Amino acid sequence: MKERRASISHIAQSIGVSVGTVSNVLNHPHRVRPQLRERVEAAIKEYGYSPNAAARALSKGHTNIIGALFFDIANPFFALAAHDMDAVVSRLGTSILYGNTEQRVDLEQAAIARMINAGIEGLIITSTGLVSKELIALSRHIPIALFAQRAAHAKLAFVSVDDYDGMRKMAHHLCEQGMERFCFIHERSDAPQHQDRWRGFCAGVAACGIDPDSIIQTWIPSPTWDDGYDAVAQVTAQNTAALPQCFVCLNDFVAIGASKALTDLGMVVGRDIAVTGFDDVPYAAVLGTPITTVKQPIAQMSQYVVHQILDVINGRSDSVQTKIFPAELVIRASA
């Protein structure tokens, strides 16, 4: 049976260095200390590794290829972001590689390694929040920007909306409508944006005199339409005596599923029970009951982050500049 060809990731793991270090030995050896370079070269020889065509091209000059890793490109938010990023790189004559991680650390690490092996010169990533050390190490070799989330480490640049303030505004709006009983639909993730949205909502209700501990919390495995539907079905079945007055969802995709579940139960969203989302994807505005949400300026964020990465790649800037876009509450019929 033919053995599988070794990858940059295998070599890096075998000697305890970053993928970026191995990539630099292959493509920019002058950037690596002689002693460390010798260790990497010995491992490359031991594994019989030979760079692929993209890596060989990188060693001769710029590829101008950017990698973009998202949780789920089927999510309308990420699909729109990919569309807007692609419009920028197409206009500038460069390329972008996309990948999904499903919010799994192992898939995120493997996808990063594949992209480095393919010759990317910059990375845009929505991360699980659990690979900061790897990203910090890689950022010494290529420009990196976290997308649609705050970076938990000061050494990483990011482009995002103000998640905390967005959910704080949402909580204030709901309390002004006289609501007191909430169900917050969480995602099982350590991603900073999820933590910030929960903290912001708790701060908002607390400022209105409501105890955050009174909020019903339910967790879903992934931020999908189906999981939003299932979460609402379960919560309504378990709390028939005192239903929540509003289902607060971490994104619009989940909110669409939540709205459908309530409709199937014979309720009118916005009259019997409220539903809110986050992102303001176009679908949120065209439902039978349009969804109240927090707007992320997807096009502006996508264009900004691509230009920042390309500016560093092409020597027009020394580093990616963090930018936090203001959160805008969009009030519609659902709440």
Protein Blocks (a to p, Z undefined) as FASTA:
>chain_A
ZZddddfklmmmmnopafklmmmmmmmmmlpcfklmmmmmmmmmmnopacdfklmmmmno
cfkiacdddfblmbmklmmmmmmmmmmmmmnopacddddeklpaklmmmmmmmmmmnopa
bdcdddehlammmmmmmmmmbccddehiacfbfkbccddddfklmmmmmmmmmmmnopab
dcddddddfbfklmmmmmmmmmmmmmnopafklpccdddfbdcfklmmmmmmmmmmmmmm
lccfbdcdfbfklmmmmmmmmmmnopaehjlpccddehjaaklmmgmbdcddddddfklm
mmmmmmmmmmmmnopafbdcdddddddddddfkZZ
